[in-house]
């Protein structure tokens, strides 16, 4: 299998080189989807809760949250590791967990 084929077998949040997700100062964009046929963030209270969780995760994951956009059924985020050992993938995984 060539590199392009292998890339599409990886989880959607890990399609770049693993090294890039851990590079200090390297922003990475993610789309975080909700369950199919749901739109929880259409409710202002749930949208605010999601934003609070994103902001809290910055400290826990040693990453900068450069920008975010809350849509009814998904979120867009740009995350940048800010310390050694930090990972933008880990930021997203912890937020989703």
N, C-alpha and C positions, 0 to 999 in steps of 0.2 A: 504494500500500500504506500502511495506517495504522501508527502507532508500535507498536501491540500485535502486528501481523503481523510487522513487521521484527524485533522483539525475539526471536521464536522462530527466526529464521533465523541469529542470531548463535551462535557456539560457546557451549556450555553454561556455560563459565566466564566469559562476558562478557555476561551478560544485563542487568546494571545499567548505568547511565551510566558511561562510561569514567572520568570525573572522580572518581566515588566510589571506585574502586579505587586511586586515587593520593592521596586526601585523608588527610593526617596525622591519626591518631587515629580513623579510620573503620574499624571492624571489618567484615570480610566473611567469610561462611561458604562453604566449598567442600566438595564430596564428590569424592574422588579414587578412581576405580574401577580395578580391575585388569582384566586380560583376561577375557573371558567364560569361565565354567566353570572358573575358577581360584580358589584360596584360599591364596595364598602366605603371608599373615600368620597363618594357623593354626599355622605353625611359629614357635615362640618366637624363634629366632635371626633369622629374617627380619623379624619384627615389631620386634625390638630394632634391627635395622639401619635399618628405615624411620624409627623414632623418632630415631635418631642423625642421619640425613640431614635430617630436619625441623629438628632443633635446630641443626645446622650451617648450614642455609639462612637462619636468622634473621640471622646476621651478614653473610652474603654479599648478602642482599637488603635489608638495613636495614629489616626488619619485625619486629614482635612476633608470636610464636606464642602467642595467648591461651589456646587450649585445643585438644586433639586427642583423637581416639578411634580406636583401631586395631581394625578388625573383620577377620574372616578374608579378605574379598574387597574391602574398600575402607577408606578413611580419611575421617574428618570432621576438618576444621580450621577454626579461626577465626583469620584473619590481619589484622594492622593495620599499615599503613605508619607508620614512625616518623621518617622524614626526607624532605626534599624530594627528589624524583626516585625515591622508592621506590614500588613497586606490589605490591599483594597478588596480582594476576594473574601478574606476573613471578615472584613467590615460588613460586607453584604450578607454573608452567611450568618453572622451573629444577629444582624438586624432581622433577617427572615426567621431566625430561630426564636 
